[in-house]
Amino acid sequence: MAFFCVTMLDMALVLAEKDPVYEDMASKYFEHFILIVDAINSSGQGRGLWDDEDGFYYDYIRKPDGSSMPLKVRK
């Protein structure tokens, strides 16, 4: 999703050179990118989704007891 936001931001900036109405869209895509990056780096009980040991981002599964564990699945 972060890559999608950056791509859309780039397109909006190119379009804004010709039509200023796209400046608001560029601003919104930048805001969304920042929110996504913040969520990736601070979710999972404040530790983020990054695993230093594996050098990879993992999703987390929330257990019924409220704790969570990383979903270490990749191909």
N, C-alpha and C positions, 0 to 999 in steps of 0.2 A: 504494500500500500504506500510505503514511503517513496519507493521508486515511481509509482504512478503519480503521486503528488508532485514530485520534482519534474517529471515529464510534462505534466499539465501546466506547471508553473512556467517552464521554458516556453511552451506554446503560447501561453497567455502574455508573456513578456514580448514575444515576437509580434503578436497581434496588437499589443498596446502601442507599439511603435507607430502603427498606422491609425489606430482608433483608441483613444484614451478610455473608452468604456471598459476595456479589458484590464485596466489597472486594478480595479476592485477584485476581479477574479484572480489575478496574480497574487494579490495580497492574501486572499482567502486560501489559496493553495499553499502558500508559504506557512500560514498559520496552521493548517492541517498537517503539514510536514513536521513542524515543530511539536505538535501534540502527539503525533505517532512516535517520533523519536523519544519524547519524554516517557511515553507509555512503555516502550520497549526497554528503556534503561531504568525504570523505577517500579515496574510491576513485579509480581511474584514476591510479595511481602517485603518490598523495598530493595530486593537484591538484583532486580532486572532479569532479563531473559538470557543474558550472555553467560556461557559456561567457560571459565578460564581454562579448565582442565582439557576440554575438548576443542576449544576455540570455535564455538558454534552457538547460535541462538536456539533455544528450545522453548516450546510452549509449556505451560504448567497446567496440571489437572488439580482441581480442588476436590478434596476428599469430603465425605459426609461429616467428619469431625471438625471441619474448618481448616485443617492444614492443607498444604499443597505439595505436590512433587513434580519434578520436571518430566515431561513426556519426551524421552530421548529416542526419537524415531527419525531416522534419515536413511536415504538410499544412496 
